[in-house]
């Protein structure tokens, strides 16, 4: 029998997190773009200026949930339709150039169980890309043609997917939402993309996966809410890690490697664990008390946190230095008329950022390009509504295993509004990492 989640007393922000999980359930949040003016932030503790909106773009049929650097272009975006995509909804993949225009596009319909609503992720590999949606993984060449597909078709993935390359292959992590608990699934694939192993874990009665990080030894460190932390080998061996005494509640909402240690964040609190997972230090940010952390990325000599916004129309960014001191925080309006679903963040380390996502309703996606060379108070124009003409060429099927539908066409229709891009911002979009 699955144990019920704990009902012990908790701090207010912990209760807010539990309420969020109960409401959001299978949806699982995470990414961003499409713009308005940046909102002024409480500058009481800030030591630097936040970035302003330099450019925005909207993609009519690409609700962005993951991104990675592309081969010889700019970035690759992936997504599916809606916050709970149907099992037969295709995974949509686009490679865009430095100007944000879609250069290549492929749609792949994964073979998933009827109760699966997996949201995809993407990583760049030496030979192309890997794209995962729950227990399904496709390896793609740089031209987005399919190299291989692997799957374990009996697993119901109901929240966002996290994909990590490990020694000899890949590990995919996601959460299954049940009426009385959350379970974490980990699925392994070999270097050729073939299914290798899977395990389901629940170490404390209700366990949601929030991050999957390299452990420095070819495996992974993973963890999440109702708090838990564990090592996972490339072969799937699972070793729970004891949480240190005094670890602030909620900080396992997101994490990232920091040298040989681990940085964890809840939004208003950051904690660093050392190489032995002992508590190194904690920092609290009173001015960020209402925001929940969704993603943490390295940023020059510090870190940037993507948070929930002040309302359903926006998202937030928080910058901290290597010791966890607050540099700046800012909220950004995406669309005053639609609830947005930010999903992913990229930071160049030079004061430029890319946030991408979609809307809670509809198939469109958006990107926000931010730069510290632009004032955060500068308004951005509304998308014009013009569209890029579709190609008149007949789409051609890419080679792919039986049972999977793949089509390739040159681009997506787009509605777009741009400001001038500085050299550093163009570098973020065009960097061939």
N, C-alpha and C positions, 0 to 999 in steps of 0.2 A: 504494500500500500504506500502511496506517495504521501509523505508527511505534509501537513499544512504549513504555509509560510508563517514565520514567527509573528506573534501579535504583541510582543513585549514593547514596553514604552520606548519611544525613540525621540531624537531631537526633531524639531519641526521640519527641517529640510529633508530628513530621512523619511518622514511620513509623506511629504510631498512627492518624493521619488516613488514610494510604494503606490500612492494614488495615481501617479503618472503611468506606472507600469500596468496597473489594473485597467486604466482607461485605454492606453495606447496599445497594449497587448500585442497582437500580431503585427501591428503596423511597423514598429521600430523606427525611430527617427535617425537622421544623419547627414545633410548636405546643403547647396545654395546657388543663385544668381538671377537677375532681371531687376531694375533699380529705381530708387527714389533718392532723396537727399539723406545724408547721414545725420542721425540724431545727435545732438550734443550729449556728452557723457559727464558724469560727476567727476571733476578733475581733482578732487581733494587729495588723492594719494598718487596722482599720475606724475611721471617724470619725463615723458616724451609725448609727441603729438601723434594721434592716430592717423591712419591713411584715409584718403577720400576716394570716392568712386571715380575711376578713370574711364571705364567703359562697361557696357553691358550688352548682352546678346540673348536672344530668345530663340529656341529651337522648337519648331512646331510639333514634331513627333518624336522627340528624344527627351524623356523625363530622366534627368541625369542622376544616377545613384553612385557612380564610381568613376575615377579618373586615374590615369597614369601617363608618364612621359611617353611620347611616341618615338618611332624610329624615323629619323630624318625629317620630322615635321614639327609638330608642336605638342599636342596632347591627344589621348584617346579617351572618349567618353563611353560609358555603358549605362543602360537603363532598361526598365520595363514599364508597362502601362499601369498607373494607379498605385496606391499604397498597399494594396493586396492583389497583385496581378494574378489573373487566371492561369491555371497550369499550361494552357495552350497559347498563352501570350508570348510572342517572341522576345528574346533578348536582343536588344538593339545596340549596335556598336558603331561608332563613328570616329574616324581620325580627322582632326581639324588642323588647319595651318595656323601660322602666327597671326593671321588676321581673323581667326575664329571661324572661317568658312569650312564647312564639311568637305573634305577631299575624297574620302572613301567611306562607304557605309556597308554594313552587313547585318542582316537580321537572321537569327538562328532560333528556331522553335525547339526548346529543350523537351526531353521526355521525362516528365515529372509526375508524381502521384496526383490524383484529383484534389487532394487536400493540401497540396503544396502551394505556397504563395511567395516563393523565394525572390528576394531582391538582389540583383547581381553586383559583383565587384570585379575589378580588373587589376592585373599587375603586368609590368613589362618584363619580358624574359630575354635571354641572349638571342634567341631565334625568332622573337616576335612578341606574343602576348599570351597570357592565360586569363580566361574569363570563367568565373564560377557563379552558379545560382543554386544555393543549397547543395545537395549531393550530386551535382552535375558540373563537369568541368570541360571546357573546350580550349584547345591550344590553337592559336592562330599565327599565320605568317605575318610579316610586316605589311603585306598587301591585304590583310584580313581574310585571306583564304583559310579554310579549315584544315589543320594538320591532323588533329585527332579529337575524339570525344570520349569521355569516360563518365560513368554514373553508377550510383547505387539507388535504384529507382523506388525503393520501398520506404524511404525516409521522408516524413512530412516537414519540410522547412517552412516555417511560418513567419520568420523575421529576416532582417537584413543579413547578408552573407559577408563574412570577412575571409579574405584569401591571403595566404602567406607562403612564399617559396621557402622550402627547407632542404636539407641535404637529401639528394636523390628524388626530389619531387615537390609536392605541395601539401599543405594542410588547409582545409576549409572548416570554418567554425560558424555556427548559427544557433539560434534559440528556437525551441519548440514551446509554444504556449498552450498549456492545458488549463482546464477550469480551476484547478486548485494549486497550480505550481508552474514554474518554468524549468525546462530541462535544457542542458547544453549538449549539442552534438558536435563531434569532431570527426571529419572524414579525410582520409589520406589518399593521395594519388601519386603514382610513380612519375619519373621524369618524362615518360612518354604520354602521360595524361590518363593512364589506365587506373581504374579503381583499385585500391590496395587494402584498405581497412576502414572500419568505423567503430565508434564507441559513443555511448550516451552516458552523461554524468550528472549527478545531483548530490553534491557533498553536504548540503546543509538544509535540505527540505525544499528549496526553491532557488534555482541557479540560472541566471541569465548571463550570456556571454556578451561582454562589452568591448574587449580588445584581444588581439592575437599578435604577439611581437616576437622577433627573433631572440633566442636565448644566448647567442654567442657561441654555441657548441653544435650548431646544425639543426637544433630543434626549435621549440617555441615556448614562450611564457604566455599564459592566458589567464583571464580573470574577469570579474564582473560584479554585479550587484547581488544583494543578500549575502554579504561580501565573501568572495573566495578568490584564490590565487593558486595556480598550479603550473608545473613544468609538463611539457608534452614532447616526447622524443619523435624523431622522424618516422619511427615505426609504430607510433601510437601509444607508447607507454605513458601512463598518467600518474603524476606524483603531486599530490596536494602540498601546498606550502603553508606553513603556519603563519597567520597574520601577526605582526608585532603588536605588543601591548601599547595602547595609546594611539593607534592609527585612527584618525578622525573618520567619523561615519560619512558615507557617501563618496569617498574619494576614488573608489573603484569604478566610477562611471566611465572613465577613460584613462588610458595610460600610454607611455612611450618609454623606450630605452633612453637612459641618460648616462653615457659612458658604460661602466660596469654595473650601474644601478638602474633604478626604475622610478620614473616620475608619474604620480597619480594625481587626478584632479576631479573635483566635484563641481567646479564653477567658482564658488566662493572660498574654497580651501584647496591648497596644494600640499602634497606630502612627497618626500623623497625617501626611497628605501635604498640601502647600500647593497653591495654585491652579495651579502649574506641575508638580505631581506630584513635587516634591522632598520628601525625608523631613524633616519638621519636628521630631518627637520620637517616642520610644517609651517605653512603661511596661510593667513586668512585675509580676505578682501571684503570689507564691510560693504563697499559700493557695488559689489556683484552678487549680493545676497539672494536676489530673486532669479538669477539665471542658473540653468543646469548645463554642465559641460557635456558636449557631444563628441568632440574630437580635439586631439592635441598633436601639434606638429613642431619639429625643431625650426628655429627662426634665427639665423645668425648665431650670436652668442647667447641666445635665450630660447624662448618657446612662445607659441601663439596658441590660444585655446579658442575653438569655435563653441559658442554657447547658444542656448535658446535666446530668443529676443524678448523684448518687453511686451509684445503682443503677437498674434498669429500672422502678422504681415511682415515680420522682420527676423533678423538673426543678429548675433553679437560676436565680437572678437575681443579677446583680452590678451595683452602682451605682458609677459613676465621675463625677468632676467634669469641668469643661471642659478641665482640663489633664491629665486621665487619672489623677488620684490616686484610689485606692480609697476609697469611702465605706462600703459594706457589701456583704456577700454572704450568701446564704441558700439552703438547699435545702428543698423542699416535697414531702412525700409526697402522692401522688394516690390510690393504691390499693395496699394491701399484697399483694393477691392477683392483680393483673393488671399486665402490662407496658403502660406508657402510651406514647403517641405525641404529645407536645406539638407544636403546630404554629404558634401565632401569639400575639403579644403586643401589647397596647395600653397606653400610658402617658399619664395625664392631665396630668402635670407638677406635681401637687400632692400626691404621695405615695400615689396610688392607681393600681392596675394591674389589667389583665384578661389572664389567660392561658387559652388554649383549645386543645383538641385532641381526641384519641380514644384508643382502645386498639388494641394490635397485633392483637387478635382481637375480632370483634364489630362491630356497627353503631353503637353508642352513642358520643356525644360528651360532653365535659364543659367547664365553665368554672370558673375560680378567680378570685374577686375578692379583691384584696389591698389593705390599707390600713395606713399607718403609725400610724393611730389605734388599731390592734389589736396587742396584743403578739404577737410571732412564736411564743411558747411556748403560746398559747391553743389548746387542741384544738378541732377542728370536728366536728360530729355526722355520723354516717353517713347517707347518703341513705335516705329512708324507704321508697322503693319504691312509693309511691303514684303514680298516673298521672292525667293530665288526660284526661277523657272525650273521645273523638273526636267530631267533629261528625257529626250524622245527616244533614246536607245532602249532596246528591249533588255530588261534585267536578265542576267545570266546566272544560272545556278552554280555555286561553288562546289567542288568535290567534297563530299561529306558522307559519314556512315549512314546506312539505311535507317529510315525512321526519323531523320532530322531534316527539316526544311531550311534551306539557306538561300537568300537572294542578295545580290549586290547591285547597288545603283550609285551614281556619283555623289549624291548629296541629299540633304534635307531641305524642305522649305524653311525659311527663317524670317522672323521679324527682328529687326536690329536697330539699335541706336548706339552710336559711338562718340566718344570724345577722343582727342588726340592721344596716342599712346607714346609714352616716353620710352627711351631705349631699354631701361631696366624692365619695364612691364612687357615690352615685346620680347625681351629675353626670357621672361617666365613662360610665356606662351610658346616660344620657339626653341627653348633649350632642348638639345638632344642629349639626355642624361644617360 
